[in-house]
């Protein structure tokens, strides 16, 4: 008979959550070293995060670049 986990709430592929978190942390480190930014999605849309901690909406930045 198959063994059942004691914690039924645990996901089958829980390692994916850990891997995704580590990937995001690595992206932040690389952005800091190379003085660039990372782009990621929030519930309010895409944002750019700079190494100094500044977070701005991605689309607002694009509109400023077009006006210059």
Buried (B, 14 or more C-beta within 10 A) or exposed (E): EEEEEEEEEEEEEEEEEEEEEEEEEEBBEEBBEEEEBBEEEEEEEEBBBBBEEEEEBBEEBEEEEEEE
